[in-house]
Each structure stands twice: as C-alpha cells, then as structure tokens.
Amino acid sequence: MNAGEIIIDHALALDWARLPAGAQQAARTFLHDTICVGVAGRNAANTDRVFAAAQLWGGADGSPVLGRPGARLAAPYAAFVNAFQIHAQEFDCVHEAAVAHPMATVVAALMAETARSGPHDGANFLSALVAGVDVVATLGVAVTSPLKFFRPATAGIFGSVAALARLRRMDRAMALNAFGCALAFASGTMQAHVEGKPTLALQVAAAARSAVEAADLAAAGLEGPHGSIDGPFGYMRMFEDAFDLAPALQSLGVRQRIEELSWKPLPTGRAAHGGLVALLSMMRDSGLSAATLETFTYRAPPLIVRLVGRRPFPGMTASYARLCFPYLGAVALRHGTVGLEHFSHAFLSDAELHTLAARIVVEDNGDCDPAAFVPAAALARRRDGPPLTCEVTRQFGSPAWPLSRAEHFAKADACLSFGGMPAAAAKLVQVYESLELAPDTGAALAPAFG
C-alpha cells in the first residue's frame, strides 16, 4: 500500500468507542475551543469582507456561519468563511511538533458537511474529527527540514478530506480519489506570514473549502492520482524538502494526535507564547514593569525567530502585529496581558507601545531542531535592580502544561463575548462534556451560529 492508502484506511476505520478516554476528552475540548474562537473571529478584521465576497458565490440555503445568525452559504463557502474566522486572530489550537493548526480546516469542513448531509450523531462527527487531526499531524511530524510552505493549509486539506471521508463513510477507492483531487487544490505559501497579511487565514479558508470540493468531486466519480502523498510529484516531495514518512505512518492508531494539541491562551502566533508567559511571570513575581524595563531578550530556537522575531513599524496591520513579539511584549508590559481587544488601530498606532517595543528582541539560540519551540530563555535587564532570567522548557497550553477547566472556559467566554454571543456559552457546554451522546451534531452546535 502507498501512504495515501495507509492514511485513508486508518481514517475510515477510526471508531470513537475504541479511543482512550484522554483522546475523547481532548476531541470534545478542542472542538469547543475551536468553535468559540471561530465565533470571536466573526468580529476580527477583514472577516466581513470575506463574508461579503462569499455571499456572491451563492448558496443562501446551505450551511451556517459561526456567529452570524441566519447566514447560510453553500457548503464549500461556509467552510471557507468559518475556517477564516477560526484562524483570523491566531487564537486556534496548534500541534506544535507538526507546526500546524489542524482544527481550523478540519472543523470548518466537518461543520459544513454536517449541515447539508446530516443528521450525523456526535460519535460519528468526533470520530471524523480525530481522524482528520491524525492526518494533519502525521504529515507534519514526518518532516525533518525547516517549514517551507504554510502547513496549516497544505496539510490541512488532506486532514479535512480524511475527516469528510470518515464522516461520509466513503470506501477506500473514493477516498483515495478525494486525496488525489485534494493534491490538485493544495496550496499555501509562507509569504503572507512574512508580510503579516490576512491572506494567511485565507489559505486556511481555501484548504477547508477545497476539501469539501475534493470530496464532492470524488463522490461524483472523478478519479485522482493515487500517489497523492508519497508519489514522485505527491504532497511530501512537492511541499517539503526532507521527510521520513514511515515512522509517522507507523504511529497511526498508536499515538493519539488529538491529545498532542496545545491551546493558545493568548491570541498571537504560538511562537510568541513562551516569551510572553516568561515576561508576564517576571511582572507578577518580580515587579517588572514598563517603567523599570531596560531591555528584554528572548533567546529561542530558530523557528521562533523566523515566525515572530520581526520588528514593528508604524502602520502595521493586526495580522502582522499578532506575529510580532516586540509589539506583543510591549502590550503585555503595558496592559498585563494580550487580548483580542489589543489589535485595534488605536493600539497598533500607539507611539508609547512602539517605543517600548524597541527594547524587546528575539535572538536565535542555535537549536538544530527545525520545529522546536523550546527550550528557550528570557533575560530582562532592569533600570532599578539585577537582571531577571527565566528558562522556558514548556509552553503554557501544551499537553505538558494544559489549561485547567476554569482557564479553558474563561477563554471560551471571552471569545463568545468578543463575537457578540455571550449567551451561547451555557448552551455549548454539551460540546465540551458529552457531544458523543448527541443524536444530531448540527443541532448541538447550533447555538454557535445564532
């Protein structure tokens, strides 16, 4: 069997009842987190523009959109808008080792499909979700070279197709053709990340949309190439410079990738979190403040420097600022946290924040792991005392340092309030606690759509 067949066989056979309790809880938890983040994305910069464009593409009697009561779009375009909203504020969960955001694409694609072909019971929906995350993470952890393309989009489309194949209970031949169609659609460059443009989230949106389309084309009988993953011009060779796929494939069904996801406790690039948490701890424990800071240096693996080591500049966009550690550190120093509200024009143009950001830098610590987030070290030099140091060996929100139930729900409540739907909080608790018992997942998720 080739890699595509191995992956598809795993996805189609995944059964909720056979998953360990930890994986089941992680699936419910991160689905709840993703939905709430997507509701918050309803009020993110540029989402109204994206929604307005999607309305031109038709399907007013189709699938619902998070945080937009009564709004409906054809399933591919509902997936498109929902995925954009989920990723638009850099608040969606991540698989750190894979350098990917599996839930943004997979959840958006599954919600769109559930609305048009349901009812699908909760256990079936969650099984498909876990399968999709397995696929995205497997493709990501197999890579041994630095990030080249935007993996949340390029791997995300294959995870989403696998999830749809599981939800729709395709046979292997049809699912393999869907993978082949996905290869035709796969795309996503890092240029939007380098420039900090909102098209970064647009690439996630396109992957979710194209996954729905790829599944539909395969169901209609269109044949695709069978070597979509490991063929000479398949996904791995075209999008990654170096990889070792065999160990990753062997882990399918052995390691529960859904349990390896990390929350984002702050709405920023994940690469900024280690330094921000270190900075906030210095403020809390040692009295560090904007007034007393002389310089702050975060020495971290090269991936961190590449993703968030950029310098701020007047007129930068919210998309750029979320990936700019000096700006984020300045916000944390001034306001004691970094929240969804800190990316408006008023904050981005604040001269005092820019002056403070000039004292904050990220440096490469020479780590040879191209996907490492830790270990790292923070050094704060003060004007009124000895330097402060903090070793960062784990990231807040990771499996090694997870959010508590209270912290999880505090984030969810903040997201729903930002999205203008605080009343949905109580109704969405079922998603976190017992979605697998729901006879109709669409009805269970309905409060998030309004």
C-alpha positions as CSV (number, residue, x, y, z in Angstrom):
1,M,0.0,0.0,0.0
2,N,1.1,3.6,-0.6
3,A,1.0,6.3,2.0
4,G,-2.4,7.6,0.9
5,E,-4.0,4.1,1.3
6,I,-2.4,3.6,4.7
7,I,-3.7,7.0,5.9
8,I,-7.2,6.5,4.4
9,D,-7.5,3.0,5.9
10,H,-6.7,4.5,9.3
11,A,-9.2,7.3,9.0
12,L,-12.0,5.1,7.7
13,A,-11.6,2.6,10.5
14,L,-11.3,5.1,13.4
15,D,-14.0,4.3,15.9
16,W,-15.0,6.6,18.8
17,A,-15.7,3.8,21.2
18,R,-12.2,2.4,20.9
19,L,-10.4,5.6,21.6
20,P,-8.9,6.1,25.1
21,A,-10.7,8.5,27.4
22,G,-8.0,11.1,27.2
23,A,-8.4,11.3,23.4
24,Q,-12.1,11.5,23.7
25,Q,-11.9,14.4,26.2
26,A,-9.3,16.2,24.0
27,A,-11.6,15.9,21.0
28,R,-14.5,17.5,22.8
29,T,-12.3,20.1,24.5
30,F,-10.6,21.3,21.4
31,L,-13.8,21.3,19.3
32,H,-15.3,23.5,21.9
33,D,-12.3,25.8,21.9
34,T,-12.3,26.0,18.1
35,I,-16.0,26.8,17.9
36,C,-15.7,29.6,20.4
37,V,-12.6,31.0,18.7
38,G,-14.5,31.0,15.4
39,V,-17.3,32.9,16.9
40,A,-14.8,35.5,18.1
41,G,-13.5,35.6,14.6
42,R,-16.8,37.0,13.4
43,N,-15.6,40.4,14.7
44,A,-12.0,40.1,13.5
45,A,-10.5,42.4,11.0
46,N,-11.4,41.6,7.4
47,T,-14.0,38.8,8.2
48,D,-16.9,41.0,7.0
49,R,-15.0,41.5,3.7
50,V,-14.5,37.7,3.4
51,F,-18.2,37.0,4.2
52,A,-19.4,39.6,1.7
53,A,-17.3,38.1,-1.1
54,A,-18.6,34.6,-0.2
55,Q,-22.2,35.7,-0.4
56,L,-21.6,36.5,-4.1
57,W,-20.8,32.8,-4.7
58,G,-24.3,31.6,-3.8
59,G,-25.9,29.0,-1.6
60,A,-28.2,31.0,0.7
61,D,-30.0,27.8,1.7
62,G,-26.8,26.0,2.6
63,S,-24.6,25.7,5.7
64,P,-24.5,28.1,8.6
65,V,-21.7,30.5,9.6
66,L,-20.3,30.9,13.1
67,G,-21.5,34.0,14.9
68,R,-23.8,35.1,12.1
69,P,-27.5,34.3,12.9
70,G,-29.5,33.3,9.9
71,A,-26.5,33.4,7.5
72,R,-26.2,30.5,5.1
73,L,-23.7,29.7,2.3
74,A,-23.1,26.7,0.0
75,A,-21.1,24.1,2.0
76,P,-17.7,24.9,0.5
77,Y,-18.1,28.6,1.1
78,A,-19.4,28.1,4.6
79,A,-16.3,26.1,5.3
80,F,-14.3,28.9,3.7
81,V,-15.7,31.6,5.9
82,N,-15.7,29.5,9.1
83,A,-12.1,28.5,8.6
84,F,-11.1,32.1,8.0
85,Q,-12.9,33.2,11.2
86,I,-11.3,30.4,13.2
87,H,-7.7,31.3,12.2
88,A,-8.1,35.1,11.6
89,Q,-7.0,36.0,15.2
90,E,-4.2,33.4,15.7
91,F,-6.2,32.0,18.6
92,D,-6.9,28.5,17.4
93,C,-5.1,25.5,18.8
94,V,-1.9,24.1,17.4
95,H,0.0,20.8,17.0
96,E,3.5,22.2,17.8
97,A,5.6,19.3,16.5
98,A,3.7,19.4,13.2
99,V,3.8,23.2,13.1
100,A,0.1,23.1,12.0
101,H,-3.3,24.2,13.1
102,P,-5.3,21.0,12.3
103,M,-8.7,22.1,13.8
104,A,-9.2,25.2,11.8
105,T,-9.6,23.4,8.5
106,V,-11.0,20.1,9.8
107,V,-13.7,21.6,12.0
108,A,-14.8,24.0,9.3
109,A,-15.1,21.3,6.7
110,L,-17.0,19.0,9.0
111,M,-19.4,21.6,10.2
112,A,-20.3,22.5,6.6
113,E,-20.8,18.9,5.6
114,T,-22.9,18.1,8.8
115,A,-25.3,20.9,8.0
116,R,-26.0,19.7,4.5
117,S,-26.0,15.9,4.8
118,G,-26.9,15.3,8.4
119,P,-28.1,14.4,10.9
120,H,-24.7,13.0,11.9
121,D,-24.5,11.8,15.5
122,G,-21.9,13.1,17.8
123,A,-19.8,10.0,18.0
124,N,-19.5,9.8,14.2
125,F,-18.7,13.6,14.0
126,L,-16.0,13.3,16.7
127,S,-14.5,10.1,15.1
128,A,-14.1,12.1,11.8
129,L,-12.6,15.0,13.7
130,V,-10.0,12.8,15.4
131,A,-9.1,11.1,12.1
132,G,-8.6,14.5,10.4
133,V,-6.3,15.7,13.2
134,D,-4.3,12.4,12.9
135,V,-3.7,13.0,9.2
136,V,-2.6,16.7,9.5
137,A,-0.3,15.9,12.4
138,T,1.2,12.8,10.7
139,L,2.1,14.8,7.6
140,G,3.6,17.5,9.8
141,V,5.7,15.4,12.2
142,A,7.2,13.4,9.3
143,V,9.0,16.5,8.1
144,T,12.7,16.8,9.0
145,S,13.5,20.1,7.3
146,P,12.5,23.7,8.1
147,L,9.0,25.0,7.4
148,K,8.8,25.8,3.7
149,F,5.0,26.1,2.9
150,F,2.2,27.1,5.2
151,R,1.4,23.7,6.6
152,P,-2.0,24.5,8.2
153,A,-3.2,24.9,4.7
154,T,-1.1,22.4,2.7
155,A,-1.5,19.5,5.2
156,G,-4.8,20.8,6.4
157,I,-6.6,20.0,3.1
158,F,-5.6,16.3,3.4
159,G,-6.7,16.1,7.1
160,S,-10.0,17.7,6.1
161,V,-10.6,15.3,3.2
162,A,-9.8,12.3,5.5
163,A,-12.3,13.7,8.1
164,L,-15.0,14.1,5.4
165,A,-14.3,10.6,4.1
166,R,-14.8,9.2,7.6
167,L,-18.0,11.3,8.2
168,R,-19.5,10.3,4.8
169,R,-18.3,6.7,5.2
170,M,-16.6,6.6,1.8
171,D,-15.0,3.4,0.6
172,R,-11.2,3.4,0.1
173,A,-11.3,3.9,-3.6
174,M,-13.5,7.0,-3.4
175,A,-11.4,8.4,-0.5
176,L,-8.2,7.8,-2.4
177,N,-9.7,9.8,-5.4
178,A,-10.6,12.6,-3.0
179,F,-7.0,12.7,-1.8
180,G,-6.0,13.0,-5.5
181,C,-8.4,15.9,-6.0
182,A,-7.0,17.5,-2.9
183,L,-3.5,17.4,-4.3
184,A,-4.8,19.3,-7.3
185,F,-6.0,22.0,-4.9
186,A,-3.3,22.0,-2.3
187,S,-1.6,25.4,-1.8
188,G,-0.4,27.8,0.8
189,T,2.9,29.8,0.9
190,M,4.7,31.5,3.8
191,Q,4.8,34.8,2.0
192,A,1.6,36.0,3.8
193,H,3.3,35.1,7.1
194,V,6.4,37.0,6.2
195,E,4.4,40.1,5.3
196,G,1.8,39.6,8.1
197,K,-1.1,39.8,5.7
198,P,-4.7,38.5,6.3
199,T,-4.3,36.1,3.4
200,L,-2.6,33.8,5.8
201,A,-6.0,32.9,7.2
202,L,-7.3,33.0,3.6
203,Q,-5.1,30.0,2.8
204,V,-6.6,28.1,5.7
205,A,-10.1,29.0,4.4
206,A,-9.2,27.8,0.9
207,A,-8.0,24.5,2.3
208,A,-11.3,23.9,4.1
209,R,-13.3,24.9,1.0
210,S,-11.3,22.8,-1.3
211,A,-11.5,19.8,0.9
212,V,-15.3,19.9,0.6
213,E,-15.0,20.3,-3.1
214,A,-12.5,17.4,-3.4
215,A,-14.8,15.1,-1.5
216,D,-17.7,16.1,-3.7
217,L,-15.7,15.5,-6.9
218,A,-14.6,12.1,-5.8
219,A,-18.2,11.2,-4.8
220,A,-19.3,12.3,-8.3
221,G,-16.9,9.7,-9.8
222,L,-13.8,11.8,-10.7
223,E,-10.6,9.9,-10.5
224,G,-7.5,11.4,-9.0
225,P,-3.8,10.3,-8.8
226,H,-3.3,7.6,-6.2
227,G,0.2,8.7,-5.3
228,S,-1.1,11.9,-3.8
229,I,1.0,11.7,-0.6
230,D,4.3,9.9,-1.5
231,G,4.3,9.8,-5.3
232,P,7.2,11.3,-7.2
233,F,5.2,14.5,-7.5
234,G,3.0,13.9,-4.5
235,Y,2.4,16.1,-1.5
236,M,5.5,15.3,0.5
237,R,8.0,15.7,-2.3
238,M,6.4,18.9,-3.6
239,F,5.8,20.7,-0.4
240,E,8.6,19.6,1.9
241,D,12.4,19.5,1.5
242,A,13.1,16.5,3.7
243,F,10.9,13.9,5.4
244,D,10.8,10.5,7.0
245,L,7.2,9.3,6.5
246,A,7.5,5.7,7.6
247,P,7.7,6.3,11.4
248,A,4.9,8.7,11.3
249,L,2.7,6.3,9.4
250,Q,3.5,3.6,11.9
251,S,2.3,5.8,14.7
252,L,-1.3,6.0,13.3
253,G,-3.6,4.5,15.8
254,V,-0.8,4.1,18.3
255,R,-0.3,7.8,19.2
256,Q,-3.5,9.9,19.7
257,R,-2.5,13.1,17.9
258,I,-5.6,14.9,19.2
259,E,-4.1,14.6,22.7
260,E,-0.9,16.4,21.5
261,L,-2.8,19.6,20.6
262,S,-2.0,22.8,22.5
263,W,-4.4,25.6,23.4
264,K,-3.4,29.1,22.6
265,P,-4.0,31.1,25.9
266,L,-3.2,34.3,24.0
267,P,-4.4,35.5,20.5
268,T,-0.9,35.6,19.0
269,G,1.4,33.4,17.0
270,R,2.2,30.3,19.1
271,A,5.9,31.1,18.7
272,A,5.4,34.2,20.9
273,H,3.8,32.4,23.9
274,G,6.9,31.1,25.6
275,G,8.4,34.6,25.8
276,L,5.1,36.3,26.7
277,V,4.4,33.9,29.6
278,A,8.0,34.4,30.8
279,L,7.6,38.1,30.7
280,L,4.2,38.0,32.5
281,S,5.7,35.8,35.2
282,M,8.5,38.4,35.7
283,M,5.9,41.1,36.1
284,R,3.9,39.0,38.5
285,D,6.7,37.6,40.6
286,S,9.4,40.2,40.5
287,G,7.6,43.5,39.8
288,L,9.0,44.1,36.3
289,S,7.1,46.9,34.6
290,A,7.3,49.1,31.5
291,A,8.9,51.8,33.6
292,T,11.6,49.6,35.0
293,L,12.5,47.5,31.9
294,E,15.7,48.4,30.1
295,T,15.8,45.5,27.6
296,F,14.1,42.2,27.2
297,T,15.7,39.4,25.2
298,Y,14.1,36.1,24.3
299,R,16.7,33.6,23.1
300,A,14.8,30.8,21.4
301,P,15.1,28.2,18.6
302,P,15.3,29.5,15.0
303,L,11.7,28.7,14.3
304,I,10.7,31.3,16.9
305,V,12.9,34.0,15.4
306,R,11.6,33.2,12.0
307,L,7.9,33.3,13.0
308,V,7.7,36.2,15.5
309,G,11.1,37.9,15.6
310,R,10.1,40.6,13.2
311,R,10.3,44.3,14.1
312,P,7.2,46.5,14.5
313,F,6.6,49.5,12.3
314,P,4.1,52.4,12.1
315,G,1.0,51.3,10.1
316,M,1.5,47.6,10.6
317,T,-1.7,45.5,10.3
318,A,-3.3,43.4,13.1
319,S,-2.2,40.3,11.2
320,Y,1.4,41.5,11.3
321,A,1.2,42.6,15.0
322,R,0.0,39.1,16.1
323,L,3.2,37.7,14.8
324,C,5.5,40.5,16.2
325,F,6.9,39.6,19.5
326,P,8.3,43.0,20.4
327,Y,4.8,44.6,19.9
328,L,3.2,41.8,21.9
329,G,5.7,42.1,24.7
330,A,5.1,45.8,24.9
331,V,1.3,45.2,25.1
332,A,1.9,42.7,27.9
333,L,4.0,45.1,29.8
334,R,1.6,48.0,29.5
335,H,-1.7,46.0,30.0
336,G,-0.8,42.9,31.9
337,T,-1.9,40.6,29.1
338,V,-2.5,40.3,25.4
339,G,-6.2,40.1,24.5
340,L,-8.4,40.2,21.4
341,E,-9.0,43.9,22.0
342,H,-5.3,44.9,21.7
343,F,-5.2,44.8,17.9
344,S,-7.3,47.8,17.0
345,H,-5.9,50.8,15.2
346,A,-5.6,52.7,18.4
347,F,-3.3,50.2,19.9
348,L,-1.3,49.5,16.7
349,S,-0.6,53.2,16.3
350,D,0.2,53.9,20.0
351,A,3.6,55.6,20.0
352,E,4.4,54.6,23.6
353,L,3.9,51.0,22.7
354,H,6.3,51.3,19.8
355,T,8.9,53.0,22.0
356,L,8.6,50.2,24.5
357,A,8.8,47.5,21.7
358,A,12.2,48.9,20.7
359,R,13.6,47.5,23.9
360,I,12.4,43.9,23.1
361,V,14.2,41.5,20.8
362,V,14.2,37.8,19.9
363,E,17.5,36.0,19.3
364,D,18.4,32.6,17.8
365,N,19.8,30.2,20.3
366,G,21.2,27.9,17.7
367,D,18.9,24.9,18.3
368,C,19.2,22.5,15.3
369,D,15.6,21.2,15.6
370,P,13.6,23.0,12.7
371,A,10.3,22.5,14.6
372,A,11.4,23.3,18.2
373,F,9.5,25.9,20.3
374,V,11.6,25.2,23.4
375,P,14.0,25.2,25.2
376,A,14.4,29.0,25.3
377,A,15.5,31.6,27.8
378,A,14.3,35.1,28.7
379,L,16.5,37.8,30.1
380,A,15.2,41.1,31.4
381,R,17.6,43.9,32.3
382,R,16.1,46.4,34.7
383,R,16.9,50.0,35.4
384,D,16.5,49.6,39.2
385,G,17.8,46.1,40.0
386,P,19.7,43.0,39.0
387,P,18.7,41.2,35.7
388,L,15.9,38.7,35.7
389,T,16.1,35.4,33.9
390,C,13.6,32.6,33.1
391,E,14.2,29.3,31.5
392,V,11.4,28.2,29.2
393,T,11.1,24.4,28.9
394,R,7.4,24.0,28.2
395,Q,4.7,26.2,26.7
396,F,1.5,27.2,28.6
397,G,-1.4,25.4,27.0
398,S,0.7,22.4,25.8
399,P,0.0,18.9,27.0
400,A,2.8,19.3,29.5
401,W,1.2,22.5,30.9
402,P,-2.5,22.3,29.9
403,L,-5.2,24.9,30.7
404,S,-7.4,24.0,33.6
405,R,-11.1,23.6,33.1
406,A,-11.6,27.1,34.5
407,E,-9.0,28.6,32.3
408,H,-10.5,26.8,29.2
409,F,-13.9,28.2,29.9
410,A,-12.6,31.7,30.7
411,K,-11.0,31.7,27.2
412,A,-14.3,30.4,25.7
413,D,-16.4,33.0,27.5
414,A,-14.0,35.8,26.3
415,C,-14.3,34.6,22.7
416,L,-18.0,34.4,22.7
417,S,-18.3,37.8,24.3
418,F,-16.0,39.3,21.7
419,G,-18.1,37.7,19.0
420,G,-21.3,39.2,20.4
421,M,-22.8,35.9,21.5
422,P,-22.1,35.5,25.3
423,A,-25.5,33.8,25.8
424,A,-24.2,30.8,23.8
425,A,-21.8,29.8,26.5
426,A,-24.2,27.8,28.6
427,K,-25.7,26.0,25.6
428,L,-22.3,25.0,24.2
429,V,-21.2,23.2,27.4
430,Q,-22.6,20.0,26.0
431,V,-20.0,20.1,23.3
432,Y,-17.3,20.0,25.9
433,E,-18.9,17.4,28.2
434,S,-20.9,14.9,26.1
435,L,-21.2,15.6,22.4
436,E,-20.8,12.0,21.5
437,L,-24.3,11.4,23.0
438,A,-26.0,13.9,20.7
439,P,-28.2,12.4,18.0
440,D,-27.6,15.4,15.8
441,T,-24.3,17.3,15.9
442,G,-25.7,20.1,13.8
443,A,-28.4,20.8,16.5
444,A,-25.8,20.6,19.3
445,L,-23.6,23.2,17.5
446,A,-26.5,25.5,16.5
447,P,-26.0,28.0,19.4
448,A,-22.7,29.0,17.9
449,F,-24.3,30.0,14.7
450,G,-27.1,32.1,16.4
